[in-house]
């Protein structure tokens, strides 16, 4: 009896029709894509460095201007000899 049930279940039509899962195509990176992403990363790093350098330059120029202004004020407020 068991054999007939197993054979019957193999030949019976399924009650649910499930769609077949189609595998997604694998995304492979080509050497050109790797080179482009490496180049882009380098450009981004250089831009970040350039921005930081510009900020430091501006800060240094402002510091020097303030220092010169303080010297000017102190020389004007010093008594003339």
DRENPA-666290 format. One record per residue (C-alpha): residue number from 1; residue in one letter; x, y, z. Coordinates in steps of 0.5 Angstrom, whole numbers. Layout:
N
<pt NUM, a, <X, Y, Z>>,
...
% end
This chain:
81
<pt 1, x, <0, 0, 0>>,
<pt 2, x, <6, 5, 2>>,
<pt 3, x, <9, 4, -5>>,
<pt 4, x, <2, 5, -9>>,
<pt 5, x, <2, 12, -5>>,
<pt 6, x, <9, 14, -6>>,
<pt 7, x, <8, 12, -14>>,
<pt 8, x, <1, 16, -14>>,
<pt 9, x, <4, 22, -11>>,
<pt 10, x, <10, 22, -16>>,
<pt 11, x, <5, 22, -22>>,
<pt 12, x, <-1, 26, -19>>,
<pt 13, x, <-1, 33, -21>>,
<pt 14, x, <1, 38, -16>>,
<pt 15, x, <-4, 42, -12>>,
<pt 16, x, <-1, 49, -13>>,
<pt 17, x, <3, 51, -19>>,
<pt 18, x, <9, 55, -16>>,
<pt 19, x, <13, 59, -21>>,
<pt 20, x, <20, 57, -23>>,
<pt 21, x, <25, 61, -19>>,
<pt 22, x, <30, 64, -25>>,
<pt 23, x, <37, 65, -22>>,
<pt 24, x, <39, 73, -23>>,
<pt 25, x, <45, 73, -28>>,
<pt 26, x, <51, 74, -24>>,
<pt 27, x, <54, 81, -24>>,
<pt 28, x, <61, 81, -25>>,
<pt 29, x, <66, 87, -26>>,
<pt 30, x, <71, 88, -31>>,
<pt 31, x, <78, 90, -31>>,
<pt 32, x, <75, 97, -34>>,
<pt 33, x, <70, 98, -29>>,
<pt 34, x, <75, 96, -23>>,
<pt 35, x, <80, 101, -26>>,
<pt 36, x, <74, 107, -27>>,
<pt 37, x, <72, 106, -20>>,
<pt 38, x, <79, 106, -17>>,
<pt 39, x, <80, 112, -21>>,
<pt 40, x, <74, 115, -18>>,
<pt 41, x, <76, 114, -11>>,
<pt 42, x, <83, 117, -12>>,
<pt 43, x, <79, 123, -15>>,
<pt 44, x, <75, 124, -9>>,
<pt 45, x, <80, 123, -5>>,
<pt 46, x, <84, 128, -8>>,
<pt 47, x, <78, 133, -8>>,
<pt 48, x, <77, 132, -1>>,
<pt 49, x, <85, 133, 0>>,
<pt 50, x, <84, 140, -4>>,
<pt 51, x, <78, 142, 0>>,
<pt 52, x, <82, 141, 7>>,
<pt 53, x, <88, 144, 4>>,
<pt 54, x, <84, 150, 2>>,
<pt 55, x, <80, 151, 9>>,
<pt 56, x, <87, 151, 12>>,
<pt 57, x, <90, 156, 8>>,
<pt 58, x, <84, 160, 9>>,
<pt 59, x, <85, 159, 16>>,
<pt 60, x, <92, 161, 16>>,
<pt 61, x, <91, 167, 12>>,
<pt 62, x, <86, 170, 17>>,
<pt 63, x, <90, 168, 23>>,
<pt 64, x, <96, 172, 20>>,
<pt 65, x, <91, 178, 18>>,
<pt 66, x, <89, 178, 25>>,
<pt 67, x, <96, 178, 28>>,
<pt 68, x, <98, 184, 23>>,
<pt 69, x, <92, 188, 26>>,
<pt 70, x, <93, 187, 33>>,
<pt 71, x, <101, 189, 32>>,
<pt 72, x, <98, 195, 28>>,
<pt 73, x, <93, 197, 34>>,
<pt 74, x, <99, 196, 39>>,
<pt 75, x, <103, 200, 35>>,
<pt 76, x, <98, 206, 35>>,
<pt 77, x, <96, 205, 42>>,
<pt 78, x, <103, 205, 44>>,
<pt 79, x, <106, 212, 47>>,
<pt 80, x, <110, 216, 42>>,
<pt 81, x, <117, 217, 44>>,
% end
